[in-house]
């Protein structure tokens, strides 16, 4: 799953994913969001719209909130 080049904005329902698929998507989303953060904040050349970024971040939050059921901890929060 690649959220860098042309990130999707429509996703499968969170409840339809098994634990492994959810964790893979979480990692891919983190990588994509970090990439887009760099382009936006460092390079000053965003590649996706703010709305698309918000959908990615919301999806990450939804997945990590659901993964709390599996792990008991959340890793989507960051200082800032």
C-alpha positions in Angstrom: 0.0 0.0 0.0 1.5 3.3 -1.1 0.2 6.5 0.3 2.9 8.7 -1.3 2.2 8.9 -5.0 -1.5 8.8 -5.4 -3.1 8.1 -2.0 -6.6 6.7 -2.0 -9.3 8.7 -0.2 -11.9 5.8 -0.1 -11.2 3.0 2.2 -12.5 -0.4 3.2 -14.5 -0.4 6.5 -12.1 -0.6 9.5 -14.2 -3.4 11.0 -13.7 -5.5 7.8 -9.9 -5.6 8.3 -8.1 -8.3 10.3 -5.4 -7.4 12.7 -2.5 -8.0 10.3 -4.1 -5.9 7.5 -4.9 -3.1 9.9 -1.3 -3.0 11.2 0.1 -3.0 7.6 -2.1 -0.2 6.7 -1.2 1.8 9.8 2.5 1.5 9.0 1.9 2.5 5.3 -0.2 5.5 6.4 2.4 6.7 8.9 5.1 6.5 6.1 2.8 8.3 3.7 1.8 11.0 6.2 5.5 11.6 7.1 6.3 11.9 3.4 3.6 14.5 2.9 4.5 16.4 6.0 8.1 16.7 4.7 6.9 18.0 1.3 4.5 20.5 3.0 6.6 21.8 5.9 10.2 21.4 4.6 10.1 21.6 0.8 7.0 23.9 0.7 5.6 21.9 -2.2 2.6 19.9 -1.1 1.7 17.0 -3.4 -1.9 16.4 -2.1 -4.7 18.7 -1.0 -5.3 19.5 2.6 -8.6 17.5 2.3 -6.8 14.4 1.1 -4.2 14.7 3.9 -7.0 15.1 6.4 -8.6 11.9 5.1 -5.3 10.0 5.5 -4.8 11.2 9.0 -8.4 10.4 9.9 -8.0 6.9 8.5 -4.8 6.5 10.6 -6.7 7.6 13.7 -9.6 5.3 13.0 -7.3 2.3 12.5 -5.1 3.0 15.5 -8.2 3.5 17.7 -9.4 0.1 16.5 -6.0 -1.5 17.0 -6.4 -0.5 20.7 -8.7 -3.5 20.8 -5.7 -5.7 19.7 -2.8 -4.0 21.6 -4.0 -1.8 24.3 -1.9 1.2 23.2 -2.0 3.8 20.5 0.8 5.1 18.4 -0.8 7.7 16.1 -0.4 10.6 18.5 2.6 12.8 18.0 3.8 15.9 19.8 3.0 19.1 18.2 
